[in-house]
């Protein structure tokens, strides 16, 4: 794309009241969404981008700083700036805030036992921006730490984005689900919103997690979004906190 075409594209798609660095950021996000740079790829230098958009390097830097803070880009000292990827081991716990009581974080094992296409209920449709009855893929799994069942997940995905997803694919390898979605389906989770509440274990969740029926569980509803603030996943997780706690950093 030529410099002139890029500048025209920025002006055409950006509201006049948007700060210039936000216009650059919006254009970069659209470039990521369009696949100009894939997960793990290096993006052009600040100088090259400044030339492309005919703006100062400081303006580009401010846009990149904001994208890095939002985990879309990763700066590597002396190497450049790269598109963030879920394949990076450091990203495994980005959306999972469960920590063992002893503080010794261990790698979780995902044990998927169901993958089926269903009609979206009102709750699922509302979360994913679909119509009631639209097709969704529901994945059910147990997440284990040190062999202990800790999370019972029911994960709902926009079906048209994950066509061909099978239980065998979910069971294969050591990749996280988000790494699988990114590499095999080109869907990258950028951010997520969660709602938490305390609930009592019903018979199924008690059996899956090895707790007593009626025992306390943490219910975590998560909606995950890809580029363009598009919801693509809604999950209901039931967490056993017998030996774990939910940790979040504020500020």
N, C-alpha and C positions, 0 to 999 in steps of 0.2 A: 504494500500500500504506500503511495507517495505521501510526502509531507503535506502537500496541499489537500489531498483526499482525506488524510487523517484529521486535519484542522476543520475541514468542512463537516466531517462526521461528528466531531465533538460538538460543533455549534448546532448541528441539526438535531442532535439527540439530547441536548442539555438545556434546561430552562435558563433563561437569562439571569435570574436572581441567584443561581448556584455559584458559590465561590469557584475560582478557576481550578484550584487543586482538586475540588470535588468533581469537576467536569473531567479532569484527567483520570481520576480514580474510576469514575463511572465508565469511561471508555476502556480502561484496562480490565475492569470486571467483565465487560461485554466481550473483550478479546479472549479472556480466560474461558468464558462460557462458550464461545465459538470454537475453542480448541486451538487458537493460534499458538499458545504455549500449554503443554500438557503438564500433569502432575510430575514434579521433580525436575522440570526443565528450567534452565536459566532464562530470565527475561533480559531484554537489552539493558545496557547501563543507563544510569540517570542522564548522562550526557547525550546518549543516543536518543532517549525518549524525549529529552528537552528539545532536541533538534527536530524530531518527528512532529512534535506538537507546537513548535515555535513558542516555547515558554522557557522560563528560567529553570535551572536545575533545582533551585530551592522549592519551586512549585511542585516539580516531579517528586522531590524527596518527601514533601509533606504528604502527597498522595500515597506513596509507597509506605511511609511510616504508618499511616492509618490502616492500610491493607495488611501490614505485618502485625499490627496490634489485633486485627481481626482474624489472624491465622490463615489468611489467604496466601500470603507470601512469607518467605523465610530469608532473613539476611544471614550470610555466612562470611565471617571476617576474612578478607583477602581473596574471596572467591566470587562474590557477587550476590545477586538476589535471585531466589528460586521460587517456583510455584510450590506451595505446601502440598504434601502428599500424606495420605493415611498409611502408606507403606513404611513411613519412618517410624521405627519402634518407639520413639519419644512421643508419638501422637496416640499411642494405644489407649492411654488413660485420659485423653483430653475430655471425653464426654462421660467417663465413668468415674464418679467421685467416691467410690466405696473403698475404704481403707481398713485393713485388719487391726484389731485392738493392739497388737504388739508393734504395729508400725512397719512390719517387714512385708513390703509389697511383693506379691508373687504374680506371675503371669497367669491369667485366667484361661481356662479351657472351655470353649464353646461347644456344647453338645446339642445340636439341632435334632429334633425328633419329628418335626412335621413341617411340610411346606405345601400349601394348597391355595387355589384361587377361589375367592369368595365374593359375594355381593357386599358392597360397603354398607354398613349400618349408618344410622344418622350420626352417631358419635364419630365414627371413623371418617365418614364423608365430610363432616364439618371441619375436622382437623386437617384433612388433606386437600380441601378445596374442591371436592368432587360432588357429584350428585348421588343421592341415595340409590343404591343398586349398582353403581359403577363397579367394575372389576378391581379388586385389590388382591395382592398376594399376602397371605398370613403365614409367618414363620413363627414356630414355637421352639424355644430352646431353654436349656438350663446352662447357666454360667457357673463353672466350678472353680474354686480356688483351693489349691493343695488337696484336691479330691473332694472337698466339701461343697455341696450344692448351696449356692448363695443367692442367685438371681433366677427367677422364673420369668422369662420374657415372652410376650406375645407382640410380634412386630408386624405392622401392616405397611405395605409398600404400594405405591401407584403402579398398577400392573403393567401399563403400557411402557414404562421405563425399564422393567426388569423381565421382559419376555424370555422364556426359556430357563428361568431360575429353577433349579432342582435341589432336592434334598441331598443328593450326592455331591453337588457343587458346594453346598453349605458345609458338608462334613469333611471335605478334602482340604488338606494342608493346614498350616498354622496361621494363616492370615486372619486378621480381624474381619468382621462383616463389612465394615466401612472400606477396608482395603480391597475386599472382593468387589464391592459395588463400584468402586472407583476404577479398578483395573479392567474388570470384565464388562461393565455396563456404562462406563463413562459418566457415572453420577457421583459427584463429590459432595459430601456433607460439609457445609460451611459453618453453620451455627445451629444451635438447638435451644429450645425453651422447655423447661421442666416445671411440673407441678407435683408437690409432695404432700402426702397425708398418711396418717397412721390408720391401718385397717387390721381386722382380725382374719386370720387364715381360714379359708374355706377348705372343704375336704380335698379338692384337687391340689391346691397350692400347698397344703400341709403335707400331702403325700409326695409331691415333687421336691419339696425343700427339706423334708425330714423333720418337720416341726409338728407340734400338737395342733389339732384343729381348734380354732379360736385363739391361737397364740398370736402375738403381735408381729406384724410385718410392716415394712415401709412400702407404700404404693407410689411409684414414680411414673408419671405420664410425661413422655417426651415427644415433641414434634421437631423433626430435623429438616433443615432447609438447604437447598443447593443454591447455585448462583441465581441472581434475580429474585431472591427472597421467595423461592418456590418451595412449598412444603412437599416432601417426597416420602417421608416416613413418619408414622405415628406408632409409638410403642407403649405398651403398658407393662411395666416391670414390677414384680413383687420381690422385695429384698428381705432376706433374713439378716437381722442385725444381732444375732446371738454372739458372733465373734467379729463383727465388722461395724463400722459407723460411716455415716455420710459426711464427707468433708468438703467444704467450699471455701474459697478465698475471696474476701471482700476488699474493695479498695483498689 
